[in-house]
Amino acid sequence: MTAVLEAHGLTKRFKDVTALADVSFSIDGPGVYGVLGRNGAGKTTLMNLLTGQDFPTSGTARLAGLDPATGSHAFGAIAFIKESQAYPEGYKGRHVLKAASGIFPRWDDAYAAQLIEDFGAPLDRHMKKLSRGQRSAVGAVVALASRAEVTLLDEPYAGLDAVARQLFYDRLLTDFAEHPRVILMSTHLIDEAADLFQRVLVIDKGRLVIDQDADELRGAAVRLVGPAAQVDRLVGSREVLHRETLGGTAAVTVDGADDAFKAEAVAAGLELAPVSLQQLIVRRTGVQSTEEISA
Ligand SMILES: Nc1ncnc2c1ncn2[C@@H]1O[C@H](COP(=O)(O)OP(=O)(O)OP(=O)(O)O)[C@@H](O)[C@H]1O
């Protein structure tokens, strides 16, 4: 089977900056996939390479088995929505939507009209004069109503307020259930968007450091709180992502916590709390820390 999106040893250097280093992965079928990472991690670079907006220094990117820059992909099969989208001079929201309806064969006019109302996307003002949130609103309509087989979203809703962002997540999940497709979305707002993703790719300083099923990842770490000696004994040689102590009490975030370990912790009377996807990623991609908190 031909992968829908594929990277093999994908590397991009800008003079002395390595934006992406030896990234390999394969996305084989419909799903909502998260590309997560800190500022400057390489998320936009990855999306630019996957859509042929830029060329790799080495390695290969493939979109539906073809080179994204030179392959003859089906017209309108790919949508790439990004915050920094440039529009032709004089374009208003309605021009953007009209153009999109001509490009994407699965464009749904009725759905677009509903989304325009939901997001309050202004149609009669020049794109250049819109606020960041208003531009994002137009982008969100295109992102969803295009129903492209492969949709790449680079922080598409970054300018939207919290209410509109929640609406975007709800609409995306509902529409995806009815029209499954490959949606690859980058975001900083990990906890907010966490429930959308079935698989998560985390990039740190250009390297792909996590490529894992989101549910597996969510259950992989726990926070244990209890008497320090007891916590440490139970943790043993497991990887500690974070440790805080207050007097004789320790709070330790442990990676690789399986069901047996969790049951043992509960049986030992230790407090056990789940670790959110955001906390886990921050811990795995941040500096491992040990804190002594003075009372
Ligand atoms: N055209 C360019 N010229 C030089 N350096 C670049 C260029 N584009 C990106 N970079 C550098 O490559 C690295 C990765 O940038 P990229 O935009 O891919 O990160 P990002 O994960 O999308 O960041 P953010 O979350 O802040 O948008 C950064 O160090 C950035 O400064």
Boltz pocket constraint, residues with backbone or C-beta under 6 A from the ligand:
constraints:
  - pocket:
      binder: B
      contacts: [[A, 14], [A, 17], [A, 18], [A, 19], [A, 37], [A, 38], [A, 39], [A, 40], [A, 41], [A, 42], [A, 43], [A, 44], [A, 45], [A, 46]]
      max_distance: 6.0
